[in-house]
Structure formats: structure tokens, C-alpha cells
């Protein structure tokens, strides 16, 4: 395994047959690989998310990050697109599931796919990773500090999203949850409630909460970055994907 | 990334962005992670037009003390000019 990869912008068919933009990264080694849909954080389809997508390819996974804001703000800078989508109420849940379905279809169609696909999401994408894994047949899912899987958004918030913890019974795959103990959304109480729902539903899950870390501790370009939590979190991700996305040929 | 504390207002006015002046339709005010200001959180204001196909935006990110100063100055200015 080398770290050679190819990364590029592609177009794919998402929800309602809409064409959306995405960033695709693939290892250049021979072989068949597991695949990851990277669901971007609320600040959007930005450099940090593309860097994470390339990181998965460098570690031997096909990876794709769809631009969930393709429709509202095509060609806009990530922060403009994020602000516009925030004001318009956010990404509807059914549209998210349709866009992830399109990504899964594209990944499984690649000759180098081993057929296994996971989702990982950060911030709002953490909730959306859980949502996708409860709505689509997947092989693994990672929720990095996703808010409002449990709990209700503050009064007056324009984002039209609500709790989805009741969907835990429909979770199609093992779930890895990575959280900051100092986070408010999701708070430790929210995380405990999600864990209880997964336990009650008899689902396979693995949760880690990091002391001294809050929201967005993986974001290396922000003051919220917590290197110790991020380093351990990445190790948990590699271990988890190693178990559930390993090649069916191996 | 996210405190999720957001207010959305319908407003009337204009703003100047990279493409020139545009009419405003709404403003969102939120305390959240900034894109540019070097702090973990800032008071962010987006002046937006969401009605004209290609959305337009003018953004500011303020530290909390600056945001309070701005908020204090606005009604004071309006009051001194006899505006209600």
C-alpha cells in the first residue's frame, strides 16, 4: 500500500435526480477498497473537508464528499454557501438521504470498490451520518459530534431540523460516535440518551467522549482543535473502518 | 460548528458586496465559529438577499465586546436623529 491517490471534482446524480458537485479521492494502488462518504460540517464543502477526503484515500479507502449546498449556492465560496443555506433553513433530511444514496451508488460502481460503504460526518454532518445509516443499507457509520440526533434546536433557529433518536431501531450498521465532553450540542446528556437508545435497540456501537474537548475538535484550522482528542479519534476511525470496511476479497 | 444560536430578521435596505450594491431581504445574526476572525466564537451577521436567484451576502464577524458596542450605537444614533 502506497499513499498515492487521485483527487478531483466530479458531478453525480443526487436526490430527485439533481446533479450535484462532489470531491472524489481514490487510492492509486491495485486492489479493491472499502469506501467512505464524507458528510461535511455546517461551514460547508471547504478545504478542511476536502483534506479529510484525501486523507481517507491516502489510508486506502475510496472517499467522496458531496457538496450538500450545490443547489442553493453553486460556485459560491464555502462560507457564503453555508450562510445562505443556514438562512434558508438548512439541508432537508430527505434530500440528504437522497444525496448520500447517490454517493453510495457512485462508489459501489467503481471498479476498485469492494462493495462496502460507510458514512462519516462532522458537526451537522454527524447527525446526517446517523440519519443516512438509519435510512440506507450501509456497512459502518461515524458520528463526530452531531447535534440534534437527540434534543431540540434553540427557539428561533432558522434550521428546520429535529431530533431523530427514534430512528435508532433502523440503524443498518455499526456506529462509532466521537464526542467532546465540553460540547453543548450535543451535550454529554444528549450522548447518553443516544447511547441508551442504541442499547435498547440492540445495536452495535462504540462511543468515545474526550475530556477537555468541545465541538469541532477535529478541525485543525480552528481554535476548537484539540490535537490529543483528534489523534485518538483518528485511531478509533482507522480501527473501526479496518473492522467493517475491509475488503471482501481479503 | 455550532452554538446554533441564530436569529433571522426580515429587513429593508441595501448592502454592497463584491458584485456591487444589492437590496437586502434578510439578516441572520448568530454566535458561532467564525470563518476568518481568530477566535473560537464570534457574533456573526450576514446581510443577505435570498430572492434574486443568485444569492448575495455581506458578512461580518465581531468579538462580543465589539458586537455590544455596535448594538449600543445603533439605537443611540437613531434616537439622536429623532428616529423611532
Interface residues (C-beta under 8 A of the other chain):
Chain A: X41 X42 X43 X72 X73 X76 X79 X80 X83 X84 X86 X87 X88 X122 X123 X124 X147 X148 X153 X154 X156 X157 X158 X159 X184 X185 X215 X216 X219 X222 X223 X224
Chain B: X1 X2 X3 X4 X5 X6 X7 X8 X26 X28 X30 X33 X35 X36 X38 X39 X40 X46 X48 X50 X55 X57 X59
